[in-house]
Amino acid sequence: MTTTYSRRQALAGLGTAMGAAIALRAPLGAAEPKLLRGVFPVMATPFTGARMVDFEDLAKEVDFLERCGVHGMVWPQNSSLYRLLSKEERMRGMEVLAKAAKGKKPALVLGVQGANQAQMMEFAEKAESLEPDALIAMPPYEAKTMDEYRAYFTALAKLAKRPVFIQTTGGAPGLDPSVEFLVGLAREFPNLGYIKEEHEPVVQRMKALLKAKPAIKAVFSGSGGVDMTYEMRFGSDGTMPSAAFADLPAQVWDLYQAGRYAEARTIFEGLLLMLNIFRTFLESYLAVTSYLMKKRGVFKTTVSRGSSVELAPDQIAEIEWAFEGIKPYLKA
């Protein structure tokens, strides 16, 4: 990497950050909006031994993530098990997080997706009343046509008074939002110009979306952080990884943005070690997350409503071996 290249990347990153920050102005007298840029982990949902949502631990997760140095936090999404939460649990969870995140440095992004437009609007109205920094929504999984996708996001754009991330996966099977579809929405509704790209091919789609700036305000990756150094190299605005070891991608991001590439690479190696645990034990993803959150003192239990899988002794041994390697980089 040459000096000229790194300066150009730094300037591009600064412009992106400024664009994302000022895209939607705060009302006169209100606090300036937080930058929607960096590492925004998708929060895990804690459960009691009786498989009820542990709202106390959910609030603790906010403090944990702030100590990790993240730039934002997102709840509830797929890895938060949002489809297994009742409407009442989602509503209360949003209230708990809005209270816990108040005055904290990281931005709060609340998930408002629903099976259909009516369900989504109910969650969006609740989220709007809590005034988070942004909203995020997957497409409606009961939709039958792209016209229903368009109506769903149009309704959300008109309701929302803040930025809205569109997650490109999680909707109806066989209905895939194209880059052109997303750019069209962003041009019509500026607050829809924030994308969490998860649809394959992720990198190619991210690059195409980045070329559509300034209509597109920010492009985040949903690849869990595995490609984040390459994504930063071509201008990504952020990533939404796991919360269980969020301190690592947060440091990789900050070091890379500061031009401290060798240090970023060292910590990125530790991050890849942990991400490989998730890949190796893919069928036990939720169990691994809960195990790590309990190990780190955030959750009281390893219970997950989404899975009854218990980690085998050899799996735990491998997790512990990998975790030992990242201990020097942990912040919380």
C-alpha positions in Angstrom: 0.0 0.0 0.0 1.5 3.4 -1.0 1.3 6.6 0.9 -0.7 8.2 -2.0 -3.2 5.4 -1.8 -3.7 5.6 1.9 -4.2 9.4 1.8 -6.8 9.0 -0.9 -8.6 6.3 1.1 -8.5 8.5 4.2 -10.0 11.4 2.4 -12.7 9.3 0.8 -13.6 7.9 4.2 -13.8 11.3 5.7 -16.1 12.4 3.0 -18.3 9.4 3.5 -18.5 9.9 7.2 -19.5 13.5 6.8 -22.1 12.6 4.2 -23.6 10.0 6.4 -23.7 12.4 9.4 -25.3 15.4 7.6 -27.6 13.5 5.3 -30.5 14.1 7.6 -30.2 17.3 9.7 -31.4 17.3 13.3 -34.1 19.8 14.2 -32.9 23.2 15.4 -31.7 22.9 19.0 -31.5 19.1 18.9 -28.3 17.2 19.2 -26.3 16.6 16.1 -26.9 13.1 14.6 -24.3 10.5 15.4 -22.1 9.2 12.6 -23.6 6.1 11.0 -20.2 4.6 10.2 -18.0 1.9 11.7 -18.7 -1.3 13.6 -22.4 -1.8 14.5 -22.8 -5.3 16.1 -26.1 -7.0 16.0 -27.0 -7.6 19.6 -27.6 -11.1 20.9 -30.9 -11.6 22.9 -30.3 -13.0 26.4 -32.7 -15.5 28.0 -33.4 -16.7 31.5 -33.3 -20.4 32.4 -37.1 -20.5 31.6 -36.4 -19.1 28.1 -37.9 -15.7 28.8 -36.1 -12.6 27.6 -33.8 -11.3 30.2 -34.2 -7.5 29.8 -31.7 -6.8 32.6 -29.0 -8.5 30.6 -30.2 -6.8 27.4 -29.5 -3.5 29.1 -26.1 -4.7 30.3 -25.2 -5.6 26.7 -25.4 -1.9 25.9 -22.7 -1.1 28.5 -20.6 -4.0 27.4 -20.7 -2.9 23.8 -19.8 0.7 24.7 -16.8 -0.7 26.6 -15.9 -2.7 23.6 -15.5 0.6 21.7 -18.2 0.0 19.0 -19.6 2.8 17.0 -23.2 1.6 17.1 -25.5 -1.3 18.0 -28.4 -3.0 16.3 -31.4 -4.9 17.8 -33.4 -7.1 17.0 -32.3 -8.8 13.8 -31.9 -12.4 12.6 -29.1 -13.3 15.0 -31.1 -11.6 17.8 -33.8 -14.2 17.0 -36.4 -11.5 16.2 -38.8 -14.0 14.7 -38.9 -15.9 18.0 -39.8 -12.8 20.0 -43.4 -11.9 20.7 -44.6 -8.4 19.8 -44.6 -7.5 23.5 -41.0 -8.6 23.9 -39.8 -6.6 20.9 -41.7 -3.5 22.1 -40.3 -3.8 25.6 -36.8 -4.6 24.4 -36.8 -1.4 22.3 -37.8 0.6 25.4 -35.1 -1.0 27.5 -32.4 -0.3 24.9 -33.5 3.3 24.3 -33.2 3.9 28.0 -29.9 2.1 28.4 -28.4 3.7 25.3 -29.3 7.3 26.2 -26.2 9.4 26.7 -24.0 6.6 25.4 -21.5 7.2 22.6 -22.6 4.3 20.2 -25.5 4.9 17.9 -28.7 2.9 18.5 -30.4 1.2 15.5 -33.7 -0.4 16.2 -35.0 -3.2 13.9 -38.6 -2.7 12.8 -39.1 -5.5 10.1 -42.3 -7.4 10.0 -43.9 -10.2 8.0 -45.9 -7.6 6.2 -46.3 -3.8 5.9 -48.9 -3.5 8.7 -46.8 -5.4 11.2 -43.7 -3.4 10.3 -45.5 -0.1 10.7 -46.5 -1.1 14.2 -42.9 -1.7 15.2 -41.8 1.4 13.3 -44.2 3.7 15.1 -43.0 2.3 18.4 -39.3 2.8 17.5 -39.9 6.3 16.2 -41.5 7.3 19.6 -38.2 6.2 21.3 -36.1 8.4 19.0 -33.2 6.0 18.2 -30.4 7.2 15.9 -31.6 5.0 13.0 -34.0 2.2 12.1 -33.3 -1.0 10.2 -35.7 -3.3 8.3 -35.5 -6.5 6.4 -38.0 -6.9 3.5 -41.4 -8.4 4.3 -41.2 -12.1 4.2 -44.9 -12.6 3.3 -44.5 -10.4 0.1 -45.3 -11.9 -3.2 -44.0 -9.2 -5.5 -41.4 -6.4 -5.7 -44.3 -3.9 -5.7 -45.1 -5.1 -2.2 -41.4 -4.5 -1.3 -41.6 -1.0 -2.7 -44.8 -0.2 -0.8 -43.4 -1.5 2.4 -40.2 0.6 2.3 -42.1 3.6 0.9 -44.4 3.5 3.9 -41.5 3.2 6.3 -39.6 6.1 4.6 -42.7 8.4 5.0 -43.1 7.4 8.7 -39.4 7.6 9.7 -37.9 10.9 10.8 -34.4 9.4 10.8 -32.1 7.2 8.6 -33.4 3.8 7.7 -31.1 0.9 6.9 -32.4 -1.6 4.4 -31.1 -5.1 4.9 -31.0 -6.9 1.6 -31.8 -10.4 2.9 -34.5 -11.9 5.1 -37.4 -11.2 2.9 -39.6 -13.5 0.8 -37.8 -16.4 -0.9 -37.2 -15.6 -4.6 -37.7 -11.9 -4.2 -34.3 -10.2 -4.3 -33.9 -6.4 -4.2 -31.5 -5.5 -7.0 -28.9 -2.7 -6.6 -31.0 -0.6 -9.1 -34.1 -1.1 -6.9 -32.2 0.1 -3.8 -30.7 3.1 -5.6 -34.1 4.0 -6.9 -35.6 4.0 -3.4 -32.7 6.1 -2.1 -33.1 8.7 -4.8 -36.9 9.0 -4.0 -36.5 8.9 -0.3 -33.1 10.1 1.1 -33.6 8.5 4.4 -33.6 5.0 2.7 -30.0 5.5 1.5 -28.4 3.3 4.1 -27.8 -0.3 3.1 -26.8 -3.4 5.0 -25.7 -5.6 2.2 -25.9 -9.4 2.8 -27.1 -10.6 -0.6 -24.5 -12.5 -2.6 -22.3 -11.5 -4.3 -21.8 -9.1 -1.3 -18.6 -7.4 -2.4 -19.7 -6.8 -6.0 -23.1 -5.4 -4.8 -21.3 -3.2 -2.2 -19.1 -1.7 -4.9 -22.0 -1.0 -7.1 -23.9 0.7 -4.3 -20.9 2.8 -3.4 -20.7 4.1 -6.9 -24.3 5.4 -6.5 -23.3 7.9 -3.8 -24.5 10.5 -2.9 -28.0 9.0 -3.4 -26.7 6.1 -1.4 -25.5 7.5 2.0 -23.8 4.5 3.6 -23.1 0.9 2.7 -22.5 -1.6 5.5 -21.5 -5.2 5.1 -23.5 -8.1 6.7 -20.6 -10.6 6.3 -19.8 -10.7 10.0 -16.4 -8.9 9.6 -14.6 -11.6 7.7 -13.9 -9.3 4.8 -13.8 -6.0 6.7 -10.2 -4.9 5.8 -10.9 -5.5 2.1 -14.2 -3.7 2.4 -12.6 -0.7 4.1 -10.0 -0.6 1.2 -12.7 -0.1 -1.4 -14.7 2.4 0.7 -17.2 0.5 2.9 -18.9 2.6 5.6 -19.1 -0.2 8.2 -20.0 -3.7 9.2 -22.5 -5.4 11.4 -20.8 -8.4 13.1 -21.5 -10.5 16.2 -21.6 -8.8 19.6 -19.7 -11.6 21.4 -16.2 -10.3 20.5 -17.1 -6.8 19.2 -14.0 -5.3 20.6 -11.9 -6.8 17.9 -13.7 -5.5 14.8 -14.1 -2.1 16.5 -10.3 -1.9 17.0 -9.6 -3.1 13.5 -11.8 -0.4 12.2 -10.3 2.4 14.3 -6.7 1.4 13.6 -7.2 0.9 9.9 -9.0 4.3 9.6 -6.0 5.9 11.4 -3.6 4.4 9.0 -2.1 1.9 11.5 -2.4 -1.0 9.1 0.1 -3.4 10.8 -1.7 -3.1 14.1 -5.1 -3.5 12.4 -3.8 -6.7 10.7 -2.6 -8.2 14.0 -6.0 -7.8 15.6 -7.8 -8.9 12.4 -5.9 -12.2 12.7 -7.5 -12.8 16.1 -10.9 -11.8 14.8 -10.6 -14.4 12.0 -9.7 -17.0 14.5 -13.0 -16.4 16.3 -14.9 -16.2 13.1 -13.5 -19.5 12.2 -15.1 -20.9 15.3 -18.5 -19.8 14.1 -17.8 -21.4 10.7 -16.6 -24.7 12.1 -19.6 -24.9 14.5 -22.1 -23.4 12.2 -24.9 -25.6 13.5 -24.1 -24.4 17.0 -23.8 -20.7 16.1 -26.3 -19.6 18.8 -24.8 -21.8 21.4 -21.3 -20.4 20.7 -22.7 -16.8 21.0 -24.5 -17.5 24.3 -21.4 -19.3 25.7 -19.1 -16.4 24.9 -21.6 -13.8 26.3 -21.9 -15.7 29.5 -18.1 -16.2 29.7 -17.6 -12.5 29.3 -20.0 -11.7 32.2 -22.7 -10.2 30.1 -25.4 -12.9 30.2 -26.3 -15.0 33.2 -27.1 -18.1 31.2 -26.2 -19.8 27.9 -29.9 -20.5 27.2 -31.2 -19.7 23.7 -34.7 -19.8 22.6 -33.5 -20.6 19.0 -31.6 -23.8 19.8 -31.4 -26.5 22.3 -28.0 -27.6 21.0 -25.4 -28.0 23.8 -21.7 -27.6 23.0 -19.6 -30.8 23.3 -16.5 -30.8 25.5 -14.2 -30.8 22.4 -16.1 -27.8 21.0 -15.7 -25.9 24.2 -12.0 -26.8 24.3 -11.6 -25.3 20.8 -13.5 -22.2 21.7 -11.4 -21.7 24.8 -8.2 -22.2 22.8 -9.2 -19.6 20.3 -10.4 -17.2 22.9 -7.1 -17.4 24.7 -5.5 -16.0 21.6 -7.7 -12.8 21.6 -7.4 -12.0 25.3 -4.8 -9.3 24.8 -7.1 -7.3 22.6 -10.3 -7.5 24.7 -11.6 -4.2 26.1 -14.6 -5.3 28.1 
